[in-house]
Amino acid sequence: MRNYLILKLQGAMQAWGIHTYEDYRPTNLFPTRSGIIGLLGACLGIDRDDIQARQELSGGLVMAIRADASQNFRPQIITDYHTILAARKVNGQARKDAILSSREYLCDAIYTVALSCDSAEISLADLSNAVRKPHYTPVLGRKSCPLMRPLFEAEVEAESFLAALTMVEPRQGTVYSEEPFAGASVLEIRDVPLPTQVREFAKRKVYVLGQGGNHVSQ
């Protein structure tokens, strides 16, 4: 049996950025590892440029995320447009002219996040206290995506991530887990933040099990 911290991510809009470039900012269909690390880092008071503290948080953290199913709503993707200056070219240099950038957002999505932590520097209790009384304001991927409810949902004891998630309503949805389990499909995603000042990411495997979750439509 292990202890798990359960969070709820709910807001009018969410945006979980994946591999992209300046003129197109898509959202992943579920919260990314880098996004969850950033959210928890804000709660703990970790500054963005504090690479060591960020890696200490990421190193011992394991997570599973459920896209909660509902009969009352269906998540949608919308696109907003921004005019931006000094956008990067492929060679890394800034452009002199303005460009139009499209940015995607998830609307009406709700996620349940199960976390376990095996770190000498940051305990599960530290995370639990931080999400209840955040140091910085947590957001759902972008500053324009505020929370509609507190992050903290529960602390549970269970044999696995799947068992922990089934203890929390609505008890169904598509699960994206870093812990392998029988019958899952395997997805590779590049969203593991590397210990660099420039934003760089490594790949990880996510084990996906559909349990009647809502599919996002555009």
Residue pairs with C-beta under 8 A, 6 or more apart in sequence:
1 157
1 158
1 159
2 116
2 157
2 158
2 159
2 160
3 116
3 124
3 155
3 156
3 157
4 114
4 115
4 116
4 124
4 155
4 156
4 157
4 158
4 161
4 164
5 114
5 115
5 116
5 117
5 124
5 127
5 128
5 131
5 155
6 112
6 113
6 114
6 115
6 153
6 154
6 155
6 156
6 164
6 165
6 167
6 168
7 112
7 113
7 115
7 131
7 151
7 152
7 153
8 110
8 111
8 112
8 113
8 149
8 150
8 151
8 153
9 31
9 110
9 111
9 112
9 113
9 140
9 147
9 151
10 110
10 111
10 147
10 148
10 149
11 140
11 145
11 146
11 147
11 148
12 107
12 108
12 145
12 146
12 148
13 78
13 105
13 106
13 107
13 140
13 144
13 145
14 27
14 31
14 105
14 106
14 109
14 111
14 140
14 141
14 145
15 25
15 27
15 103
15 104
15 105
15 106
15 140
15 141
15 142
15 144
15 145
16 27
16 28
16 30
16 31
16 32
16 35
16 106
16 141
17 25
17 26
17 27
17 28
17 32
17 34
17 35
17 141
17 142
18 26
18 27
18 28
18 32
18 189
18 190
18 191
19 190
19 201
20 26
21 88
22 84
22 87
22 88
22 99
22 101
23 87
23 99
23 100
23 101
23 102
24 101
24 102
25 101
25 102
25 103
25 104
26 104
27 77
27 104
27 105
27 106
27 141
28 189
28 191
29 67
29 106
29 216
30 65
30 67
30 111
30 174
30 176
31 65
31 111
31 113
31 141
32 189
32 191
33 58
33 63
33 178
33 189
33 191
33 192
33 193
33 204
34 191
34 192
34 193
34 201
35 141
35 191
36 61
36 63
36 65
36 113
37 54
37 57
37 58
37 61
37 193
38 48
39 138
39 139
39 140
39 151
40 57
40 61
40 127
40 130
40 131
41 48
41 53
41 54
41 57
42 134
42 135
42 136
42 137
42 138
42 139
43 127
43 130
43 131
43 134
43 135
43 136
43 138
43 151
44 53
44 57
44 122
44 126
44 127
44 130
44 135
45 130
45 135
45 136
46 53
46 54
46 57
47 53
49 197
51 195
51 196
51 197
52 195
54 193
54 195
55 195
56 119
56 121
56 122
57 119
57 121
57 122
58 192
58 193
59 119
60 117
60 118
60 119
60 120
60 121
60 122
61 115
61 116
61 117
61 119
62 115
62 116
62 117
62 118
62 161
62 178
62 179
63 113
63 114
63 115
63 116
63 177
63 178
64 113
64 114
64 161
64 162
64 164
64 165
64 175
64 176
64 177
64 178
64 179
65 111
65 112
65 113
65 114
65 175
65 176
65 177
66 111
66 112
66 113
66 114
66 165
66 173
66 174
66 175
66 176
66 211
66 213
67 75
67 109
67 110
67 111
67 173
67 174
67 176
67 213
67 214
68 110
68 111
68 112
68 170
68 172
68 173
68 213
68 214
69 170
69 172
69 173
69 174
69 211
69 212
69 213
69 214
70 110
70 170
70 214
73 108
73 214
74 108
74 214
74 217
75 106
75 107
75 108
75 109
75 214
75 216
75 217
76 106
76 107
76 108
76 216
76 217
76 218
77 104
77 105
77 106
77 107
77 216
77 217
77 218
78 104
78 105
78 107
79 102
79 103
79 104
79 105
80 102
80 103
80 104
80 105
81 100
81 101
81 102
81 103
82 100
82 101
82 102
82 103
83 98
83 99
83 100
83 101
84 98
84 99
84 101
85 98
86 94
86 95
87 94
87 95
87 98
87 99
87 101
88 94
88 95
89 95
105 142
105 145
106 216
109 214
109 216
112 153
112 165
112 168
112 173
114 161
114 164
114 165
115 124
115 127
116 124
116 161
117 123
117 124
117 127
124 155
128 152
128 155
131 138
131 150
131 151
131 152
132 150
132 151
132 152
134 151
137 146
138 147
138 151
139 145
139 146
139 147
140 146
140 147
153 168
154 167
154 168
156 164
156 167
156 168
158 164
158 167
160 179
160 181
161 175
161 177
161 179
161 181
162 175
162 177
162 181
162 209
165 171
165 175
172 211
172 212
172 213
173 211
173 212
173 213
173 214
174 208
174 209
174 210
174 211
174 212
174 213
175 207
175 208
175 209
175 211
176 187
176 206
176 207
176 208
177 184
177 206
177 207
177 208
177 209
178 204
178 205
178 206
178 207
179 207
180 205
180 207
181 207
181 209
183 209
184 207
184 208
184 209
185 207
185 208
185 209
186 205
186 206
186 207
186 208
187 205
187 206
187 207
187 208
188 203
188 204
188 205
188 206
189 203
189 204
189 206
190 201
190 202
190 203
191 201
191 204
192 201
192 202
192 203
192 204
193 199
193 200
193 201
194 200
194 201
194 202
